[in-house]
Amino acid sequence: MEAVLPGHGPAATRVAVLLGPAAARRRAGAPLPPAERADADRVTASARAAPGEDAFSEEYERGARLGPAEALHRARTEHSPGR
């Protein structure tokens, strides 16, 4: 995910949508494996800083309501440059 985090808002909102399913997974009692958790925490911190807390939280929660495939589709189509 870091490849899509050049430090500007649109990429960070795509990342927020993509991180959302991980939040849903945690709430369902199936957290990420420890090997993936550190990466997810690091990417989340970077993405949260770029668009601002409110924008990040909105997209993150939106992603949490989606399955992984739908989150990927929305991140690719709704948050692509030029849209």
C-alpha positions as CSV (number, residue, x, y, z in Angstrom):
1,M,0.0,0.0,0.0
2,E,2.9,2.4,0.5
3,A,3.3,2.6,-3.2
4,V,0.1,4.5,-3.5
5,L,1.0,6.9,-0.6
6,P,3.0,9.7,-2.2
7,G,2.0,12.0,0.6
8,H,-1.0,13.7,-0.9
9,G,-4.7,13.5,0.0
10,P,-6.2,11.5,-3.0
11,A,-3.8,8.6,-2.6
12,A,-4.3,8.6,1.2
13,T,-8.1,8.4,0.8
14,R,-7.7,5.4,-1.5
15,V,-5.5,3.8,1.2
16,A,-8.1,4.6,3.9
17,V,-10.8,2.8,1.9
18,L,-8.5,-0.1,1.4
19,L,-7.6,-0.3,5.1
20,G,-11.3,-0.3,6.1
21,P,-11.9,-4.0,5.6
22,A,-9.1,-4.7,8.1
23,A,-11.0,-2.7,10.7
24,A,-14.1,-4.8,9.9
25,R,-12.1,-7.9,10.3
26,R,-10.8,-6.8,13.8
27,R,-14.4,-6.0,14.9
28,A,-15.5,-9.4,13.8
29,G,-12.8,-11.0,16.1
30,A,-10.4,-11.9,13.3
31,P,-7.5,-9.4,13.6
32,L,-4.6,-9.2,11.2
33,P,-1.8,-11.6,11.9
34,P,1.0,-10.0,13.9
35,A,3.3,-10.1,10.8
36,E,0.9,-7.9,8.9
37,R,-0.2,-5.7,11.9
38,A,3.0,-3.6,12.0
39,D,2.8,-2.8,8.3
40,A,-0.9,-1.9,8.6
41,D,-0.2,0.4,11.5
42,R,2.6,2.1,9.7
43,V,0.6,2.6,6.5
44,T,-2.4,3.8,8.5
45,A,-0.4,6.4,10.4
46,S,1.0,7.8,7.1
47,A,-2.4,7.8,5.4
48,R,-4.1,9.4,8.3
49,A,-1.7,12.4,8.2
50,A,-2.1,13.2,4.5
51,P,-5.8,14.1,4.0
52,G,-6.4,15.0,7.6
53,E,-8.2,13.1,10.4
54,D,-11.8,13.8,9.3
55,A,-11.3,12.8,5.7
56,F,-9.3,9.7,6.6
57,S,-11.9,8.6,9.2
58,E,-14.8,9.0,6.8
59,E,-13.1,6.9,4.1
60,Y,-11.8,4.3,6.6
61,E,-15.3,3.7,8.0
62,R,-16.7,3.6,4.5
63,G,-14.1,0.9,3.6
64,A,-15.0,-1.0,6.8
65,R,-18.5,-1.4,5.5
66,L,-17.2,-3.0,2.3
67,G,-15.7,-6.3,1.6
68,P,-12.1,-6.4,0.3
69,A,-13.0,-6.7,-3.4
70,E,-15.5,-3.9,-3.2
71,A,-13.1,-1.6,-1.3
72,L,-10.4,-2.3,-4.0
73,H,-12.9,-1.5,-6.8
74,R,-14.0,1.8,-5.1
75,A,-10.5,2.8,-4.4
76,R,-9.6,2.3,-8.0
77,T,-12.6,4.0,-9.5
78,E,-13.9,6.7,-7.1
79,H,-10.5,8.0,-5.8
80,S,-8.5,7.8,-9.0
81,P,-6.8,11.0,-10.2
82,G,-8.9,13.0,-12.6
83,R,-12.2,11.8,-11.1
